[in-house]
Amino acid sequence: MAEIEDFYELLGVGRSANDDEIKRAYRRLARELHPDVNNGDPATEERFKLVTVAYETLRDPERRRRYDMFGPEGLRGTGAPGGAGGAGGFEDLFGAGLGDLFNSFFGGQAGGFGQARGRQAGPPRGADMEVTLELDFRSAVFGASKEIRVRVPVPCTTCDATGAAPGTSAVTCTTCGGAGEVRQVRQSILGQMVTSRPCPRCGGLGQEITTPCADCRGEGRRNEEKAYTVDIPAGVDDGNTLQLGGRGAAGPRGGRAGDLFVHLRVKPDERFLRQGNDLIHVLHLPMAQAALGAHLRYETLDGTEDLVIPRATQPGKVFRLRGRGVPDVNGRGRGDLLVQVVVDTPTDLTKEQEDLLRMYAGARGEEVAPAESGFMAKVRSAFK
């Protein structure tokens, strides 16, 4: 291999380039320099090798650190050029990471040089599924058990999830020999490369069904409506999601089931507004109770309690009832109930009540509007 140039200049990026910028630069150069598009030009092949080495060095944090500190000499012993060299050096440098690149350029999966990165044959895992569960406010606060019903693929009982008709069985795939994948060996400038893809005949399962089950048509599963009981923990909130392992779709031909994700939607409460683990309630007090004080029977989510309103309570006053909020969903205590006071001004005074208020204003030396005449009072009353 030719003498190594500066890796950053090779890729056309600055020394502060991030991973995404380095990857984009490499992909652009690889498409330009790849031997398949340059008729095997030796100079272009050599350039392609250097660009690839530069990319594999700069994408690895430790190799990049050594290169930034010591240059190419810092890569000795890591498999990069300047070390022992040869095919072994390339294998050590690239490792399994090169497979991701060749997967995007050539398709399939690439292993090391002369080796294929194997995949496990057999039935794949089933898909995850989602369902929405609506909760009333109290159930979200204190927890509950709720039943959900969902239509989901389940193992076929007729064929015991094998997909084969009763009395028959699956046979080894004649195309892939049970490997679940087909491989193609090709010679590249970096050595022998093996690409693989799922077997088109068996779909990557390694087996094929010659006599499919009539009930599931060879899938090994069929759709059914299932009922599950979901334990809702205390303190969940709107938008939370619960994960039920193994309650999703069954995998084809006996593959393990996916998970079921339960998205929670909590109905708002008429009295309480939730903020984190605290509850907020706006309490409307008549003017007399705010001025003179009162003892109220106040309804919390836990039951009725005494709420003492001191004399001269002002609008905006907040009473904190500790431990009467929402339990923490992780079990770390419970929030508070915040009662915020709004003082209501009376709007439907009788003649006697208005006279009393005027006497009160006079005793305090407060100026108020003059009393309306009988005619104006009747006109105002007619438009109420």
Helices and strands as residue ranges (DSSP letters): H 7-11, H 19-33, G 35-37, H 42-58, H 61-70, G 71-75, H 86-94, G 95-97, H 98-106, E 109-110, E 129-135, H 137-142, E 144-155, E 171-172, E 181-188, E 191-198, E 207-208, E 221-232, E 241-244, G 252-254, E 260-266, E 273-275, E 278-286, H 287-292, E 294-300, E 303-309, E 318-321, E 337-344, H 351-364, H 374-382
